[in-house]
Amino acid sequence: MTNLPDGYSIDVPSDMVIDVSMSPVRTVLANNQSQIEIYHDNFNGTVHSGNSYSIYSNMTIPKTNWHTVTLNKRYSVNGLKVKAYGWTRKKLTHVTDDMNYYLNLEFFKSWNEVYTVIIKSENPITDYARIMNSFKTVAKQGNPQYTRTFDKRLKPMQPELEAFYNSYFDSTSELKWGVFHPPSPGDMDDLNKLEANLGYEFDILVRYHTFDTPVPMEELQAAYDEQKIP
């Protein structure tokens, strides 16, 4: 398969169906057992880089107890530096044909331009070398286009949700600031002192939570009682 707007070619299994309806974001190829997603990122003109993107996107995987890292190697392919990172997890019993094997291939064209190939499969991914070694850049031609359409009509909202949306996301709404400040909202004392020193009350309180632990309803209620949006 050759993607001229993004400037690459890659060999994939012949039975895979290609979906380019979201081409400015990604290209998807799939068959009954596997799926391949291909992304192109160019960080030129931003504060980011390919290296920071790579580090941040994979940093949590080895820190969890539900993932097992299966591959972590560096290669050089067709003039590109490549980072290969694979992992697996237990199959989800309630998901039919769950794809629980993953492989992330990052091809660095430069310090700021990266192609990412993500492979998901029901079975261990053993033939990645053939796919990886086939990847190469080509001269770009044309521009990627969206061909998928979405229904943009807004569904009716409850009054409280509508008021929230109008206050924070309407085109005429004022800029509001939020804060990530542990141990809030479990303990609001430090945050209250910070707000008093700044002379500003944050409207939104950010909290990161994993899906494998119960929802902290008491903490969310504490934030709500302090008129914070958790």
Buried (B, 14 or more C-beta within 10 A) or exposed (E): BEBBBBBBBBEBBEEBEEBBBBBEEBBBBBBEEBBBBBBBBEBEEEEEBBBEBBEEBBEEBEEEEEBEEBBEEEBEBEEBBBBBBBBBBEEEEEEEEBBBBBBBBBBBBEEBBBBBBBBBBBEEBEEBEEBBBBBBBEEBEEEBEEEEEEEEEEEEEEEEEEEEEEEBEEEEEEEEEBBEBEEBBEEBEEBEEBBEEEEEBBBBBBBEEEEEEEEBEEBBEBBEEBEBBB
